[in-house]
Amino acid sequence: MAQDQVSQAKADLLYFLTEFVWTLDEHDTVNPIKRLPMDKQYLQDLAHLFLTEPLLLLEKSRQMLVTWIGMAYCLWTAMFHDGKRVFVQSKKEGDANNLVDRCKFIYNHLPKYMTNAYLVNPPAYCKLEFGRHNSIIQGIPQGPEQLRQYTVSLQWADEVAFQEKSEEAYIAALPTISGGGQYIGVTTPNFKEFFYLLKSDKI
């Protein structure tokens, strides 16, 4: 039974998100650890887009759980698939580490039979590594430098509209898309900067 659940979670992102992903609501002092509410249609739609769109630009408001479902998707990609390099990029390295910590939180709340099957290397700052099958989630600060050094499977660019080097980073990520990888840019609005122009097809 446990092995069947692991196999289904690997094969079906929506099943993984619905049955196994827990989040932390830091505003709730009574019941902070909660399931990802996959009964919400927009989260189901996002899960579908994650699987179908190599270039995805998402404008959001806060408290929509977009970051949580995104980090769950990053974890699913690295955990269940061989040779995946997932970059989580934010304006500052510390912010990127906070996102990787969400991946670690989700992983740490998976059933033991699942984590026993997909062990991680010892915890590290800005990293979550699945050494057995050579996959990694790595947090990086804004800018193009690290993106040019690696072949990236998935790049999650967080709060793109607030990254001064977002255009340079996006240009550096284009080979990821053309090479079969995926770029997901997510942000709250910040007037008419690079992300706004990109999503509006004005550049």
N, C-alpha and C positions, 0 to 999 in steps of 0.2 A: 504493500500500500504506500509506504513512504517513498519507495523508489519510483512508483508511478507518479506521485505528486511532483517529485523532482524533475522527472522527464517531461511532465506537462508544463511545469513552470518554465523550463528551458525552451520549450517549443511555442509557448503561448504567453506573450507579454501581458495581455489583459488578465489572464488567469493569475499570473505572478503578482500583478498590481492589486488585484482584488482580494486574493487569499492570503498574501504574505507580507504586504508592506505596511509598516507602522510608522507614524510620524510623531513629532514632539511639538505640542502646542504650549509654548512658553507663557502664554497669557492665561492658561487654565491652571490654577493652582490645585484643583481638586482631582482632575482626571486628565493630565497632560499628554499621556501616551494614547494615541488614537489610530485607528485604521485609516488608511487613505480612502476617502469616500467616493469609491468608483461608481456609485449610483448616480453621480452627477454627470449629465450628458457631455458637458464640455471637456471633462477629464477623459471620458471614453473617446471623444473626438481627437483629443491630443495624442492619446496612445496610438490611434490609427495613423495620425500624421507622422509620428515618430518613425513608424515602420515604412512609410511610403515616400517621404519627401527628403531628398538629399540636401536641400536648402530650405530652411524653415525660419521665418522671422516672426516673433511673437511679441506683441505689445500687450502688457498686462497691467492690472492694478494689484495692490498688495492684498494679502490674505486670500489669494485664490488657489493656493497650493500648487502653483505652476512649478516653483522651484523644487518642491518635494517630489512631484511626479517626474520631473526632469532628472533629479538625482537617482530616483529609483530606476529610471531607464538607463542612465549611465552605469549603474551597478549591474543591471540585467545584462547589458552589452558586454561588460568586462568579465563578469562572473561566469556566464554560460557559454562564452565563445572564445575560441583560441586566438592568440596573437592580436588582441585588440589593444590599441593605445587610445585612451580616452582622455582628452584634455578638458579641464574645467577652468575657464579663464574669467577672472574678475579684475577690477581696477587695481586692487592691492593683493599681495600674496596672502596676507592674513585673511582677507575676505574669501579668497579661493580655498584656503584651508578650511574655513567654516563650511563651505559647500561639500568638500570631501568628507568632512566630519558627518554630514548628513548621510552620505553613502555608508559610512561606517556605522552610524546609528541603525540604519535599515538592516544592514548585514547582521549586526549584533542582536537584532530582534527576530531574525529568521529562526525556524526550527533547527534544533541541533543536528538532526539527520541531514539537513540541507547544507549547513555550514561544515559539517564533517566531510561531506562530499566535495565541497569547494572551499578548501582551507586557504586563508590568506597568509602572506608573510607577516612577520612581526610589525605592529603598527608603526607608522612613520609620519612625520609632518608632511602634509600636502600629498600624501601617497596612500593608495590602497592597491596592493599588488597580489595577483593570483599567479604565483610563481610556477605552479605546476603546469599551467598552460599559457604562460608568457603573456598575460594580459595585465594592464595597469590602468588605474585612474589617477591622474596627476593634476594637482592644482597649480596654476601658473598666474603671474600678474599680467596686466595689460601689455600690449606690444607684440611685434612680429617675431622677435628673436628666436624664442624656443619653437615656434611653429615652423620655422624654416629648417630646423635641425632634424625633424622627425617626420615619418610618415604617420599621419594621424587618422585613426578610424572614425572618431567622433569628436567634434569640438562643441562644447557647450559654452557659449559666450554670455556671461551674466551681466545684466545692467549695462548693455552695450552703449546706450545713449549717454552714459556718464564716464565712459572711457575715452580720454583724450586721444589715444592712439588706436581707436577702433577701426578707422579706415585702413591703416597700415596692417593691422592684425587680420582684417578681412581679406585683404589682397594676398597676404601670406597663406591664408587658409584656402584659397581657390584651388590649388593643386589637390587638396584633400577631397574636394567635391568632384573635380574632374577625374580623380583616380578611383572613384567608387566609395569615398568616405562621405561623411555627413557634417554639415555645419548647422547648428541651431543657435540663433541669436535671440536673446530674451531681454526685455527691459520695460521699466515704467517710462512714461513719456518725459522728454526733456527738451521741448521746443524743436526747432527745425535744424537738428544737427545731422550727422552722417547716417544714423540709423533711420531717421525719418525720411531722408532723401532716398535711401536704399529701398525701404519697403514701399515707397510711393513711386518707384520706378523713375525717379528724377535724376538718376546718375547711371 
